[in-house]
Amino acid sequence: MCLGVPGKVVAIDGMEATVDFWGVRRRVRLDVVDEEVSVGDYVLNHVGYAIRRIPEQEVAATLELYEELLRAASSDPMAEDVLSEIGAGAKERSEP
Amino acid sequence: MSAAAGFERLEFRDPLRARALVSALERAVERAGRPIAIMHVCGSHEQAVARFGLRSVLPDALDLIAGPGCPVCVTDAREIDECVALADRGVRIATYGDMLRVPGSSRSLADAKAAGASVEVVYAIDQAIELARRDAGELVFFATGFETTAVATAAALLSGVPPNFSVLAAHKYIPPVMEIVAEMPERRVEGFLAAGHAATITGSGIFEPFVARHRMPVVVAGFEPLDILAALVKLVTLVAEGRPEVANMFPRCVTREGNVRAQELLFRALRPVGGHYRGIAHVPNGNLRLRDELARFDARRRFDVDATRLPRDPRPARADRCRCGDIMAGTARPTDCQLFGTACSIGSPVGACMVSTEGTCRIWMTYGVGGGP
């Protein structure tokens, strides 16, 4: 539960954003994040709350780490944590 | 296995930089002129260390110990008992997935569910609130985890929850348990690696009082292999030079102040109180509980939870040999436990350290003993 997961904000309604995590869309609260978040931004999600807006210049490198993770076997604990964080089983996952 | 052979097998994104960092690490350990033991306190760090086989390239004189970094694992058996007692009374329970199979001193939540209790797995507290809104019955969210997860509990409570919703808080707060582990006589730890994403919220400055009191360095680290190696170089250098300082080696995510808004929410809803960590000890200020202003949403006060009358686990002999507590304290390794890989496995776990994806036993079992090729 230490590892947050990055996703792209596709819509915002008040304190609630719809965020795309590799094709899985989830609602994410914006109460905690300490910067203004706009559609198109990437945020670090942690148990349903965005804890950080990821600066644009860091998005590519951050996504790369997680993409490497998600290619791992389904028994991989780190990949499992990432998937459970976005509330998605391996079957629900689609390609980015 | 030699470090050179280790490098062949490890898939570093930047092998040249990894080699340079390991050389720097070797020089730093040599400069210290003695074996050095350091500890990380984050399950995700152990995952990264084991999955990338980092221990196979570390100098022999450097011992990287996994500490109490698995929030599921340090949840005390008594806290599980409280939740099982509530479930037995017919109260609906919602909690994070890993909590289901964690043993209490009586039964696990999975046992309670199999016996007919209503226990649902959610990935976020807001899902639990949705469940409460859908049905008028009482619903208790069993809230576990460190600062990052506690912030979500705090923010949800402060943004308003339905009257049939309450929280059984078993949140843990990392800085106080570092104080306890740092003073354990069984193992002399000379420095700590701190978890990057937790420090995103708390800021690296939160470790300054600890460093001043214990005169040992703390380095905040990210989760990529190169992040961890770079942080180890910094930490061992600080140890070798006798410099008790806080260093932030994850500046692309962490500032000294952290996410002030998140901290404000966290401590407006929750307060640190003393409490037990599985296997470690009573930790002063180590638990986070609901503040009096939110007492009406505190499941302990709403239900007058009594876990003392639960029957004990009928398999005490097996559970008694489980070393999960020692492993969480960093005084034993999974391989020191006689159950590891025999009576206790991923498919049939005995202790919390084998249940959770952040548990050291589960991680070592997945990647091979000690991790790595």
Boltz contact constraints between the chains, C-beta under 6 A:
constraints:
  - contact:
      token1: [A, 1]
      token2: [B, 71]
      max_distance: 6.0
  - contact:
      token1: [A, 1]
      token2: [B, 145]
      max_distance: 6.0
  - contact:
      token1: [A, 1]
      token2: [B, 149]
      max_distance: 6.0
  - contact:
      token1: [A, 2]
      token2: [B, 42]
      max_distance: 6.0
  - contact:
      token1: [A, 2]
      token2: [B, 43]
      max_distance: 6.0
  - contact:
      token1: [A, 2]
      token2: [B, 44]
      max_distance: 6.0
  - contact:
      token1: [A, 2]
      token2: [B, 195]
      max_distance: 6.0
  - contact:
      token1: [A, 2]
      token2: [B, 197]
      max_distance: 6.0
  - contact:
      token1: [A, 3]
      token2: [B, 44]
      max_distance: 6.0
  - contact:
      token1: [A, 4]
      token2: [B, 197]
      max_distance: 6.0
  - contact:
      token1: [A, 31]
      token2: [B, 155]
      max_distance: 6.0
  - contact:
      token1: [A, 32]
      token2: [B, 151]
      max_distance: 6.0
  - contact:
      token1: [A, 32]
      token2: [B, 155]
      max_distance: 6.0
  - contact:
      token1: [A, 32]
      token2: [B, 262]
      max_distance: 6.0
  - contact:
      token1: [A, 34]
      token2: [B, 259]
      max_distance: 6.0
  - contact:
      token1: [A, 34]
      token2: [B, 261]
      max_distance: 6.0
  - contact:
      token1: [A, 46]
      token2: [B, 148]
      max_distance: 6.0
  - contact:
      token1: [A, 47]
      token2: [B, 124]
      max_distance: 6.0
  - contact:
      token1: [A, 47]
      token2: [B, 149]
      max_distance: 6.0
  - contact:
      token1: [A, 47]
      token2: [B, 152]
      max_distance: 6.0
  - contact:
      token1: [A, 48]
      token2: [B, 124]
      max_distance: 6.0
  - contact:
      token1: [A, 48]
      token2: [B, 126]
      max_distance: 6.0
  - contact:
      token1: [A, 48]
      token2: [B, 152]
      max_distance: 6.0
  - contact:
      token1: [A, 49]
      token2: [B, 152]
      max_distance: 6.0
  - contact:
      token1: [A, 51]
      token2: [B, 200]
      max_distance: 6.0
  - contact:
      token1: [A, 51]
      token2: [B, 201]
      max_distance: 6.0
  - contact:
      token1: [A, 52]
      token2: [B, 200]
      max_distance: 6.0
  - contact:
      token1: [A, 58]
      token2: [B, 252]
      max_distance: 6.0
  - contact:
      token1: [A, 65]
      token2: [B, 224]
      max_distance: 6.0
  - contact:
      token1: [A, 77]
      token2: [B, 47]
      max_distance: 6.0
  - contact:
      token1: [A, 77]
      token2: [B, 357]
      max_distance: 6.0
  - contact:
      token1: [A, 77]
      token2: [B, 363]
      max_distance: 6.0
  - contact:
      token1: [A, 77]
      token2: [B, 366]
      max_distance: 6.0
  - contact:
      token1: [A, 78]
      token2: [B, 47]
      max_distance: 6.0
  - contact:
      token1: [A, 78]
      token2: [B, 51]
      max_distance: 6.0
  - contact:
      token1: [A, 80]
      token2: [B, 357]
      max_distance: 6.0
  - contact:
      token1: [A, 81]
      token2: [B, 357]
      max_distance: 6.0
  - contact:
      token1: [A, 84]
      token2: [B, 97]
      max_distance: 6.0
  - contact:
      token1: [A, 84]
      token2: [B, 123]
      max_distance: 6.0
  - contact:
      token1: [A, 87]
      token2: [B, 123]
      max_distance: 6.0
